[in-house]
Amino acid sequence: MSEPSSKWARLSTLCQDLIFVVVCKSYSYTKNIKIILSLVATLSLLTACGSTDAENQTEIAMGKVPASCEIPEVVAEFAAQVPESKFVPTDWQAFPDTDLAAVLDNNGIACAYGIEVAEVGGTVLWTANAENIWEERKVSWIQYGENPIDLPGIEETAAYVLKDGTESGEIHVWKVNLLINDVWIQVGASFFQDVEEALPIIKTAIVATQ
C-alpha cells in the first residue's frame, strides 16, 4: 500500500476512535449527534482528499505516449541541429523482432524528423512499457553493443546508448534508449556526435509524455 493511503487510513481510524469516545463520555444526546455528524463529515473530507492525492500521484508517476508525431517542440529541436527539419510522414514497414516492430505492435508511435530529400534527420519512438517490453528489447541492445548510460540532467529509470568510433577518433552516437515514467523512448539520428548533442531532443521527447 502506498504511503498516502496509509496516512489516510490512520486518520480514518483516529476519527472513528474519537467518535466512540464522544458517544461513551458525552451526557447530552443532542450534543452527541452534532459532534458525531461533525466528525463524520471531517472523516469523509479527509478520505476524499486522500484519494485525490493518491490518484494525482499515480498520474504524475505514469507517462503517456503522444497521440501525434506533429509536436512543435520536437520539430524545433531537430531544426536547431539540422535547419529546415520537419516532421516526415512515413509509411513504416517494420521487420519482425526489431525495436520498430515492438513499438508499433505495442500501440506505440514512431516518428521521423529531418529533411526528407537530403535523407538527413532522425527518429523518435514512444511506447508504454507494457508486458515488460523494455526488458525484452534490452537483451538485443546489449547483444548489438549498446551500453548503459546515466543521462545528465535526466532522472531516467534506465538508459542505453549505441555509439561507435572511427579510425580518426571520431565518435558517432546512433541512438539512445531510455525508460522514464514507465514509457520507453528511443531517439536516433544520423548527426549526433555525442550524447550532449542528443540531450535537447531527448528532453523534449520526455516532455511530450507528460
trRosetta pair geometry for C-beta under 8 A, 3 or more apart (Angstrom, degrees):
i j d omega theta_ij theta_ji phi_ij phi_ji
1 5 4.8 -112 176 86 102 131
1 6 5.7 123 113 -58 117 88
1 9 7.8 10 156 -15 152 146
2 5 4.8 95 60 7 79 105
2 6 7.2 -143 98 -7 42 88
2 54 6.1 139 71 -134 142 106
2 57 7.3 156 176 91 156 145
3 6 5.6 -55 -149 34 35 113
3 7 6.4 37 154 -23 67 103
4 7 5.6 -54 -150 31 35 113
4 8 6.5 23 159 -10 68 106
4 50 6.1 163 162 -161 95 82
4 53 5.2 -153 -155 108 147 115
4 54 4.7 -169 92 -79 134 86
4 57 6.6 169 -6 1 146 150
5 8 6.1 -60 -149 42 30 104
5 9 6.2 35 152 -25 65 108
5 50 7.0 110 -108 164 41 116
5 54 5.8 56 -60 -96 84 144
6 9 5.5 -55 -147 34 30 115
6 10 6.6 32 154 -21 64 102
7 10 5.9 -55 -156 32 30 109
7 11 6.6 27 149 -15 64 106
7 50 6.9 -168 85 -124 91 118
8 11 5.4 -50 -146 38 39 113
8 12 6.2 46 152 -25 67 102
8 46 6.3 169 -141 147 90 92
8 47 6.1 115 177 -115 121 50
8 49 7.8 -177 -106 80 125 77
8 50 3.0 41 -83 -120 152 162
8 51 7.6 -164 136 -40 176 58
9 12 5.6 -50 -150 32 32 115
9 13 6.6 32 152 -18 63 103
10 13 5.8 -54 -151 36 33 111
10 14 6.3 35 151 -22 65 106
11 14 5.5 -53 -147 35 33 114
11 15 6.4 32 155 -18 66 104
11 43 7.7 171 134 -129 90 70
11 46 5.1 -119 128 158 139 146
11 50 7.5 -177 47 -58 131 138
12 15 6.0 -56 -151 36 29 108
12 16 6.5 29 152 -19 63 107
12 43 6.1 87 -127 -159 65 103
12 46 7.1 -169 -71 98 68 120
12 47 6.1 61 -86 -81 112 103
13 16 5.7 -56 -150 36 32 113
13 17 6.4 33 152 -20 65 105
14 17 5.7 -56 -152 35 31 112
14 18 6.5 32 151 -20 65 104
15 18 5.6 -51 -148 34 35 113
15 19 6.6 40 152 -22 65 101
15 39 5.7 163 -168 176 96 99
15 40 8.0 133 157 -92 123 34
15 42 6.5 -166 -125 94 134 102
15 43 4.1 167 125 -88 160 109
15 46 7.2 172 -36 37 146 144
16 19 5.7 -49 -152 30 33 114
16 20 6.7 35 150 -19 63 103
16 43 7.4 84 -53 -116 67 150
17 20 5.7 -54 -153 33 35 113
17 21 6.5 33 152 -19 67 104
18 21 5.7 -53 -148 35 34 111
18 22 6.3 35 154 -20 66 105
18 39 5.9 -159 99 -138 115 144
19 22 5.9 -56 -149 35 30 110
19 23 6.4 30 155 -19 65 107
19 36 5.6 74 -143 -128 99 82
19 39 5.2 -176 -78 102 91 148
19 40 7.2 63 -95 -60 137 78
20 23 5.9 -56 -150 36 29 111
20 24 6.3 21 156 -15 64 112
21 24 5.9 -63 -148 40 29 107
21 25 5.9 -7 169 7 68 120
22 25 6.6 -76 -133 49 21 89
22 26 5.3 17 178 -24 67 120
22 32 6.3 148 141 -135 97 74
22 35 5.0 -144 -173 116 150 137
22 36 6.5 -173 94 -69 135 75
22 39 7.2 -178 8 -19 151 150
23 26 6.8 -44 -115 28 14 104
23 32 5.9 79 -111 -156 57 122
23 36 6.9 51 -68 -80 94 121
26 31 5.6 -147 -179 97 131 110
26 32 4.7 165 84 -80 140 88
26 35 6.9 177 -69 29 159 148
27 31 7.7 29 65 48 56 133
28 31 3.6 70 81 11 115 112
28 32 6.5 -175 92 -16 59 79
29 32 5.5 -52 -153 30 32 115
29 33 6.6 31 152 -20 65 102
30 33 5.8 -54 -154 32 33 110
30 34 6.5 29 152 -16 66 106
31 34 5.8 -57 -150 37 33 110
31 35 6.2 28 155 -16 68 109
32 35 6.0 -63 -149 40 28 106
32 36 6.0 25 157 -20 67 111
33 36 5.8 -57 -144 38 27 110
33 37 6.2 26 159 -18 64 108
34 37 6.0 -57 -148 37 26 108
34 38 6.4 27 153 -20 62 108
35 38 5.6 -57 -151 36 31 113
35 39 6.3 27 154 -17 66 107
36 39 5.8 -58 -148 38 30 108
36 40 6.2 31 155 -20 66 107
37 40 5.7 -53 -144 37 30 112
37 41 6.3 33 155 -21 64 105
38 41 5.8 -55 -152 34 29 111
38 42 6.5 28 152 -17 64 106
39 42 5.6 -53 -149 37 34 112
39 43 6.2 37 152 -21 67 105
40 43 5.6 -52 -146 36 32 113
40 44 6.4 34 154 -21 64 104
41 44 5.7 -53 -150 33 31 112
41 45 6.5 31 152 -19 64 105
42 45 5.7 -55 -151 35 32 111
42 46 6.3 30 154 -18 66 106
43 46 5.8 -55 -148 37 30 110
43 47 6.3 30 155 -19 65 107
44 47 5.8 -56 -148 37 29 111
44 48 6.3 29 155 -19 64 107
45 48 5.8 -57 -149 36 30 110
45 49 6.3 27 156 -17 65 107
46 49 5.8 -56 -147 38 30 109
46 50 6.2 33 154 -23 64 106
47 50 5.7 -54 -149 34 30 113
47 51 6.5 30 154 -19 64 104
48 51 5.8 -55 -152 33 31 110
48 52 6.5 30 153 -18 65 105
49 52 5.7 -56 -150 36 34 111
49 53 6.3 34 154 -19 67 105
50 53 5.8 -55 -149 35 31 110
50 54 6.4 28 155 -18 65 107
51 54 5.8 -57 -150 36 31 110
51 55 6.3 29 154 -19 66 107
52 55 5.8 -57 -149 37 31 110
52 56 6.3 30 155 -19 66 107
53 56 5.8 -57 -148 36 30 111
53 57 6.4 31 154 -21 65 105
54 57 5.8 -54 -151 33 31 112
54 58 6.7 33 151 -20 63 103
55 58 5.7 -54 -155 32 35 112
55 59 6.5 34 150 -19 66 104
56 59 5.6 -54 -150 35 35 112
56 60 6.3 33 154 -18 67 105
57 60 5.7 -54 -147 37 32 110
57 61 6.2 30 156 -21 66 109
58 61 5.8 -59 -145 37 29 109
58 62 6.3 4 165 0 66 113
59 62 6.6 -70 -142 46 24 93
61 181 6.4 175 166 -139 41 84
61 182 7.6 52 140 -1 79 115
62 181 6.0 127 -152 173 18 91
62 182 5.5 -31 -130 48 72 129
63 128 7.9 -176 83 -107 83 75
63 180 6.6 61 -28 107 148 75
63 181 3.4 100 -30 105 102 123
63 182 6.2 180 29 61 86 71
63 183 3.8 -72 81 -14 130 128
63 206 7.9 -86 -121 -160 146 66
63 209 3.7 15 -176 152 121 119
63 210 6.6 -54 -128 -77 86 47
64 128 8.0 -21 -136 -78 37 102
64 183 7.2 -38 32 -78 9 137
64 209 5.7 165 55 -167 50 65
64 210 7.7 139 31 -95 91 4
65 107 7.4 155 50 122 163 83
65 108 5.8 -138 -136 -131 146 62
65 109 5.9 143 169 5 111 105
65 126 4.8 151 -139 128 82 112
65 127 6.0 16 -100 -115 133 32
65 128 5.9 -88 -37 -39 113 81
65 183 6.6 171 -73 -135 68 118
65 209 7.0 -8 -89 -120 28 89
66 69 7.3 113 109 -82 129 33
66 71 6.1 -53 -149 -62 155 130
66 109 6.0 -94 72 55 84 152
66 126 5.8 88 19 51 89 161
66 208 4.8 -24 -66 161 125 112
66 209 6.9 -85 -42 -82 79 55
67 109 7.8 152 -155 -60 11 154
68 71 7.0 154 94 -51 81 76
68 109 7.8 -154 -123 -154 7 156
69 87 5.4 137 125 -153 105 128
69 89 7.9 154 65 -97 143 58
69 109 6.5 -163 -66 163 83 120
69 111 3.4 161 -132 -114 114 120
69 112 7.8 7 -168 30 149 47
69 124 8.0 149 -138 64 90 102
70 75 7.5 2 -154 -39 52 130
70 87 5.3 -99 -99 -3 66 170
71 74 4.2 55 86 14 111 113
71 75 6.6 167 82 -13 57 86
71 111 7.9 29 13 178 105 173
71 204 7.7 150 126 155 125 105
71 208 5.3 -11 -140 -111 160 128
72 75 5.6 -59 -146 39 32 111
72 76 6.1 35 157 -24 67 107
73 76 5.6 -52 -147 33 30 115
73 77 6.7 29 155 -19 63 102
73 204 4.9 -164 134 -155 104 116
73 207 6.6 -51 108 83 156 134
73 208 7.2 -166 67 -67 118 95
74 77 5.9 -54 -152 33 33 108
74 78 6.7 30 152 -14 64 103
74 111 7.6 48 126 110 152 147
74 113 6.7 -145 137 -62 98 157
74 124 6.5 -87 -160 11 138 159
74 201 6.9 66 -148 -149 74 78
74 204 5.1 163 -90 129 61 123
74 205 6.3 72 -108 -79 114 67
74 208 6.4 4 -48 -55 119 140
75 78 5.9 -58 -154 38 33 109
75 79 6.2 30 151 -18 67 111
75 85 6.6 -172 -167 110 69 93
75 86 6.4 11 -150 -139 118 39
75 87 5.6 -65 -91 -42 116 86
75 113 6.1 -159 -111 -136 61 127
76 79 5.6 -58 -145 41 31 112
76 80 6.4 42 152 -32 64 100
76 204 7.8 -167 64 -128 91 158
77 80 5.5 -41 -149 21 34 118
77 81 7.3 15 157 -2 60 101
77 200 4.9 -173 -148 131 117 103
77 201 4.6 163 127 -90 133 67
77 204 4.8 -158 -20 2 149 155
78 81 6.4 -73 -162 44 34 96
78 82 6.0 -31 165 45 76 100
78 85 4.0 -118 123 120 104 155
78 113 4.2 -145 -54 133 172 131
78 114 6.3 -106 174 -74 131 56
78 121 6.6 27 -169 -146 130 86
78 122 6.6 -154 -120 41 114 103
78 201 6.5 66 -68 -105 68 121
79 82 6.7 -75 -119 75 29 60
79 83 6.1 48 -171 -130 73 34
79 84 6.6 133 -134 6 96 12
79 85 4.3 -146 -79 45 63 94
79 86 7.7 50 -74 -61 109 46
80 200 6.9 -59 72 117 143 155
81 85 7.7 19 64 -17 71 145
81 191 6.2 154 145 105 119 135
81 197 6.7 97 -119 -175 140 101
81 200 7.9 161 -39 62 116 129
81 201 7.8 -56 4 -45 137 117
82 85 4.6 82 87 -56 98 118
82 114 5.8 0 96 -136 153 77
82 115 6.4 -131 152 -11 120 102
82 120 5.6 -175 -146 130 142 113
82 121 6.3 -138 73 -95 163 61
82 191 6.2 154 -62 8 112 165
84 115 5.9 48 100 -89 99 112
85 113 5.5 52 167 159 115 91
85 114 5.0 -44 -133 -120 100 29
85 115 6.0 -88 -99 -43 58 72
85 121 6.1 136 -133 -112 110 101
86 113 6.9 -152 101 -151 24 71
86 114 7.6 -45 45 69 51 20
86 115 7.5 80 20 -92 82 50
86 116 7.9 -47 61 -18 101 96
87 111 6.7 -50 -143 -172 98 108
87 112 7.4 108 -166 82 56 56
87 113 5.7 -39 -101 -101 47 80
88 112 4.3 -56 67 103 105 105
88 113 6.3 173 6 -101 90 21
88 114 6.2 -27 -20 48 132 74
88 116 4.9 145 -124 -74 126 105
88 121 6.7 109 -5 98 137 172
89 112 8.0 -80 21 53 2 103
90 110 7.4 -75 75 112 125 101
90 111 7.9 148 24 -145 116 31
90 112 4.7 75 -29 10 138 130
92 100 6.3 -156 -170 179 127 124
92 104 6.5 -168 103 -73 144 147
92 110 5.6 72 -76 74 154 138
94 98 6.0 -154 -171 64 90 119
94 100 4.2 -156 -119 115 108 105
94 101 3.9 158 149 -75 126 72
94 104 5.5 -168 -14 27 154 139
94 105 8.0 -133 94 -31 153 91
95 98 5.0 75 72 -15 85 133
95 100 7.5 70 35 62 65 114
95 101 6.3 -94 81 -41 38 127
96 101 5.7 128 -123 -139 29 174
97 101 6.7 9 11 60 17 143
97 140 7.6 153 170 -82 91 154
98 101 4.7 95 54 8 80 101
98 102 6.9 -142 94 -6 42 88
99 102 5.6 -57 -148 37 32 113
99 103 6.3 31 156 -20 67 106
99 125 6.6 157 145 49 108 171
99 137 6.0 77 -104 -149 80 134
99 177 7.8 -127 -126 -94 142 125
99 186 6.0 64 167 -49 142 171
100 103 5.9 -56 -149 35 29 109
100 104 6.3 17 160 -9 65 110
100 110 5.9 36 -139 -97 87 155
100 125 7.0 -132 -103 -98 58 141
101 104 6.1 -60 -141 44 29 103
101 105 5.8 25 162 -16 67 115
102 105 6.0 -59 -140 42 23 108
102 106 6.1 10 161 -10 60 118
102 108 8.0 24 115 19 62 138
102 127 7.4 -160 124 50 79 163
102 133 5.9 145 175 -169 115 120
102 136 7.4 180 -132 95 138 118
102 137 5.7 179 91 -77 176 121
103 106 6.0 -73 -149 44 24 104
103 108 3.7 -84 -177 72 78 141
103 109 7.4 -82 159 42 113 21
103 110 5.7 110 102 -61 138 99
103 125 4.7 -88 -101 -173 165 122
103 126 7.4 102 -155 68 121 27
103 127 4.5 -161 -140 -31 74 135
103 184 7.6 -133 -100 92 93 116
103 186 7.5 -104 -67 19 139 124
104 108 6.2 -84 -71 59 28 85
104 110 6.3 -41 -64 -11 95 119
106 127 4.7 74 93 -175 120 138
106 128 6.8 -145 152 56 112 74
106 130 5.6 171 -160 49 109 114
106 131 7.8 -138 -120 38 112 107
106 133 5.7 -14 -89 -73 157 162
107 127 7.0 127 78 -139 55 97
107 128 7.4 -1 78 23 100 105
107 130 7.9 40 40 11 105 149
108 125 6.3 43 143 179 134 87
108 126 5.6 -173 -164 96 99 51
108 127 2.7 -56 -85 -83 130 101
108 128 7.2 -159 -83 12 88 59
108 184 7.8 -49 -107 69 145 99
109 125 7.3 174 89 -150 49 52
109 126 5.3 1 54 56 90 95
109 127 7.3 167 17 -71 54 71
110 123 6.5 -6 -174 -172 87 118
110 124 7.8 169 -153 87 46 45
110 125 5.0 -10 -107 -106 76 86
111 123 6.5 153 82 -156 48 68
111 124 5.1 -13 62 59 102 86
111 125 7.5 177 22 -80 69 40
112 121 6.3 77 176 117 84 134
112 122 7.5 -175 -148 100 60 30
112 123 5.1 -32 -98 -97 65 83
113 121 5.3 -163 100 -171 49 118
113 122 6.1 -12 61 63 87 71
113 123 7.4 156 18 -95 73 32
113 124 7.2 21 0 -1 116 101
114 118 7.6 -120 151 70 102 96
114 119 7.9 22 122 -179 136 19
114 120 5.3 -158 -178 103 123 54
114 121 1.4 -98 -42 -82 149 124
114 122 6.1 125 -55 10 118 52
114 189 8.0 152 -76 -136 123 92
115 118 4.2 20 105 35 119 112
115 119 7.7 -42 91 12 77 19
115 120 5.1 15 47 57 99 93
115 121 6.2 175 22 -51 51 106
116 119 7.3 19 -178 -72 33 46
116 121 7.6 -9 -71 -9 45 144
120 190 6.2 -121 -142 69 60 127
120 191 6.7 52 -170 -49 99 121
121 189 6.9 -97 149 -136 35 85
121 190 6.9 45 53 22 30 106
121 191 8.0 -5 -95 -4 12 115
122 187 6.9 29 154 -179 132 72
122 188 5.5 -174 -162 99 94 52
122 189 3.0 -41 -87 -95 132 80
122 190 6.5 -158 -76 4 77 66
122 191 7.3 -100 -48 25 111 90
122 192 7.9 62 -89 -26 143 102
122 201 7.4 29 83 -178 148 167
123 186 7.5 4 108 108 96 96
123 187 7.7 179 91 -147 53 38
123 188 5.1 3 53 58 89 98
123 189 7.6 -175 21 -73 53 57
124 185 7.0 -18 -169 -167 91 92
124 186 7.0 163 -155 84 43 57
124 187 5.4 -3 -107 -104 81 71
124 188 7.9 -177 -77 25 40 65
124 201 7.2 -144 -78 165 121 108
124 205 5.2 -156 -152 -110 136 128
125 184 7.6 -19 113 117 98 90
125 185 6.9 157 83 -157 60 42
125 186 4.1 9 47 48 107 103
126 183 6.3 -8 -162 177 90 115
126 184 7.4 151 -154 84 40 58
126 185 5.6 -5 -102 -105 72 75
126 205 7.2 -167 -73 -176 108 101
126 208 7.3 -107 -75 102 154 119
126 209 6.6 -174 -146 -82 131 105
127 130 7.6 -83 156 15 98 95
127 133 6.9 -41 111 82 125 155
127 183 7.2 164 86 -159 28 72
127 184 5.4 -13 65 59 80 101
128 182 6.6 11 -158 137 77 90
128 183 6.0 -52 -106 -107 47 68
128 184 7.5 59 142 15 7 84
129 132 6.8 19 165 -112 90 28
129 133 5.9 -150 -150 43 51 88
129 134 5.0 -18 -132 -20 109 112
129 179 6.2 53 -78 -142 136 112
129 182 4.8 -116 30 -170 116 67
129 183 6.6 -132 -21 -89 88 17
129 184 5.5 116 -78 -32 81 96
130 133 6.0 34 64 -15 58 114
132 135 4.7 -18 167 27 102 115
132 136 6.5 110 116 -21 81 93
133 136 5.5 -58 -152 38 40 114
133 137 6.2 28 157 -12 74 108
133 184 6.5 -99 92 -9 108 151
134 137 6.3 -65 -148 42 27 101
134 138 6.1 37 154 -35 64 108
134 158 7.4 120 167 62 135 124
134 179 5.0 31 -125 -86 152 135
134 184 5.2 -175 -85 -84 94 122
135 138 5.5 -47 -144 23 30 121
135 139 7.6 43 157 -29 57 91
136 139 6.6 -49 -174 12 33 110
137 140 6.0 -57 -165 38 50 105
137 141 6.4 53 142 -25 76 104
137 177 7.5 -153 117 -153 124 157
137 184 7.6 90 43 -159 144 156
138 141 5.4 -53 -148 33 39 116
138 142 6.4 37 157 -19 69 103
138 158 8.0 -4 -104 122 136 143
138 160 6.9 153 -132 -28 84 148
138 177 7.9 -169 -96 110 72 147
139 142 6.2 -59 -156 35 27 107
139 143 6.6 27 149 -19 62 109
140 143 5.3 -53 -148 36 38 116
140 144 6.2 20 159 -6 70 110
141 144 6.2 -71 -150 47 28 98
141 146 3.8 -40 169 40 94 140
141 160 5.1 74 149 123 146 159
141 162 7.2 -119 -157 -62 90 107
141 177 6.3 -91 -104 22 154 149
142 145 7.9 106 -174 -23 28 9
142 146 6.1 -78 -77 61 36 84
142 160 7.6 -97 -66 -135 68 146
144 162 7.0 -10 114 -116 103 126
145 162 6.4 86 94 -133 89 86
145 164 7.7 32 132 -76 148 96
146 160 4.2 55 152 162 122 117
146 161 6.3 165 -156 75 84 25
146 162 4.6 -53 -93 -72 87 81
146 177 7.0 20 -169 21 155 116
147 160 6.5 158 76 -152 23 77
147 161 6.1 -29 61 58 76 78
148 158 7.0 -66 -134 -166 99 90
148 159 7.0 101 -160 78 59 57
148 160 5.9 -48 -94 -97 41 71
149 159 5.1 -64 69 103 82 105
149 160 6.6 124 13 -127 90 21
149 161 4.5 30 -13 -7 144 115
149 176 7.4 -72 57 -135 140 103
149 195 6.9 -165 174 -103 152 153
150 159 7.1 135 -102 47 22 117
151 154 4.1 -11 100 48 116 123
151 156 5.7 59 31 4 120 128
151 159 5.2 52 -26 16 107 172
151 176 7.4 86 -88 -175 123 140
151 178 6.5 -15 -19 -100 144 141
151 195 7.1 -146 -122 175 76 128
151 199 7.0 153 -171 -111 103 93
151 202 6.8 -123 -157 133 147 156
152 195 7.8 121 11 120 100 121
152 196 7.8 4 38 -97 134 75
152 199 6.8 -33 64 -107 94 143
153 199 7.2 66 55 -163 120 131
153 203 7.5 -19 110 -87 116 126
154 159 7.8 69 95 -48 128 148
154 178 7.3 -15 134 -163 144 158
154 180 7.2 -74 171 -89 107 145
154 199 7.7 -156 -30 -142 122 94
154 202 7.0 -55 -71 128 157 122
154 203 6.8 -138 -84 -91 112 82
154 206 7.0 -174 -136 -50 117 162
155 180 7.3 109 91 -133 60 110
156 159 4.9 62 96 -44 154 108
156 178 4.6 -74 -138 -171 150 114
156 179 6.3 112 -180 68 98 51
156 180 4.5 -76 -121 -75 73 101
157 178 7.9 133 46 176 70 75
157 179 4.4 -55 61 101 112 100
157 180 6.0 -179 0 -92 84 42
157 182 7.9 65 -21 -65 149 45
158 178 7.1 -179 94 -148 47 57
158 179 5.0 21 49 38 83 112
159 176 6.4 -1 -174 -178 108 97
159 177 6.6 167 -154 90 57 55
159 178 4.0 -10 -105 -104 96 88
159 179 7.3 -152 -71 20 56 65
160 176 7.3 167 85 -156 46 53
160 177 4.7 1 54 56 93 103
160 178 7.7 -173 23 -74 56 51
161 173 6.3 -45 -173 -144 112 104
161 175 7.5 -179 -149 94 52 47
161 176 5.0 -14 -104 -106 80 79
161 177 7.8 -160 -73 25 36 67
161 195 6.4 -51 -117 -89 153 114
162 173 7.4 115 82 -163 54 58
162 174 4.6 -47 101 60 104 109
162 175 5.0 20 41 51 112 81
162 176 7.7 -150 21 -72 70 39
163 171 5.9 20 169 -179 123 97
163 172 6.2 176 -154 89 78 44
163 173 4.5 -34 -96 -102 108 59
163 174 6.4 -178 -93 7 44 77
163 195 8.0 -78 -58 -53 143 86
164 171 7.5 176 94 -149 28 59
164 172 5.9 -12 61 57 72 91
164 174 7.3 30 6 -24 92 114
165 169 6.5 -25 -174 -152 118 27
165 170 6.4 157 -155 82 69 43
165 171 5.1 -33 -96 -96 83 64
165 172 7.5 162 -94 14 32 72
166 169 6.9 -37 72 30 76 21
166 170 4.5 11 31 51 114 93
166 172 7.5 62 -31 -12 96 107
170 193 7.3 -74 -171 -146 94 98
171 193 6.5 90 81 177 77 65
171 194 6.1 57 92 -86 121 79
172 192 6.9 108 -168 86 61 71
172 193 6.6 -53 -107 -122 53 45
173 176 7.0 5 171 -47 119 95
173 189 7.9 31 97 58 87 89
173 192 4.0 -63 68 116 101 122
173 193 7.0 37 11 106 93 10
173 194 6.0 99 -21 -139 125 14
173 195 5.8 146 -95 -68 159 55
173 197 7.3 167 41 58 130 104
173 198 5.9 -96 109 -32 145 132
174 188 6.1 -5 153 -146 66 95
174 189 7.9 -173 -163 57 34 45
174 192 7.5 -158 -66 56 13 115
175 186 6.0 7 -180 -177 119 95
175 187 6.5 168 -153 89 69 45
175 188 3.5 -22 -98 -96 102 93
175 189 7.7 139 -89 11 62 52
176 186 7.2 171 86 -151 47 52
176 187 5.1 -3 54 58 94 93
176 188 7.6 -178 21 -75 54 55
176 195 6.9 95 -80 -128 136 91
176 198 5.6 127 -6 144 135 153
176 202 6.2 -29 83 -92 141 129
177 184 6.9 -11 -168 -169 94 94
177 185 7.5 160 -153 86 47 49
177 186 5.0 -15 -101 -102 74 85
178 184 7.6 164 86 -150 39 51
178 185 5.4 -14 62 62 86 94
178 186 7.9 163 20 -85 61 41
178 202 6.9 69 11 -158 143 118
179 182 7.4 10 -179 -112 93 22
179 183 7.3 164 -152 77 55 37
179 184 5.5 -24 -99 -97 77 68
179 185 7.8 169 -88 20 28 72
180 183 6.2 -29 72 58 64 84
180 185 6.8 -20 29 10 101 117
180 206 5.9 -14 83 -127 151 110
180 209 7.5 134 90 66 100 152
181 209 6.4 158 72 123 131 129
181 210 7.9 95 33 -88 173 71
183 209 4.9 -159 55 -147 169 150
185 202 7.3 123 119 -148 133 74
185 205 5.2 132 -166 135 139 125
185 206 6.7 -105 -11 -78 167 65
185 209 7.2 -107 -65 -40 123 138
187 198 5.9 137 111 -171 130 110
187 201 5.5 143 -155 114 141 113
187 202 5.2 -117 3 -86 158 76
187 205 5.9 -152 -72 -10 116 160
189 192 5.0 103 71 -21 111 98
189 198 7.0 -178 25 -106 123 94
189 201 7.4 98 -37 45 138 168
191 197 7.6 -116 119 146 79 141
192 195 7.6 42 176 -89 125 26
192 197 4.8 172 -138 88 73 117
192 198 4.8 17 -124 -60 139 97
193 197 5.7 82 40 -3 74 149
194 197 5.6 107 59 4 65 97
194 198 7.7 -131 107 0 42 91
195 198 5.4 -61 -154 39 44 111
195 199 6.5 64 149 -47 71 92
196 199 5.7 -33 -153 0 34 120
197 200 7.9 -49 -179 19 36 97
198 201 5.9 -69 -168 48 55 106
198 202 5.6 55 141 -28 85 112
199 202 5.4 -57 -139 39 33 114
199 203 6.0 32 164 -20 69 105
200 203 6.0 -55 -146 36 28 109
200 204 6.5 25 156 -15 62 108
201 204 5.8 -57 -148 39 32 110
201 205 6.2 36 152 -23 66 106
202 205 5.6 -57 -150 35 30 113
202 206 6.6 32 151 -21 64 103
203 206 5.6 -50 -153 31 34 114
203 207 6.6 38 149 -22 65 101
204 207 5.5 -47 -149 31 37 115
204 208 6.7 45 150 -26 63 101
205 208 5.6 -48 -156 26 34 119
205 209 7.5 32 148 -20 60 100
206 209 6.0 -58 -164 27 40 109
206 210 7.4 43 144 -31 66 101
207 210 5.7 -51 -161 15 43 117
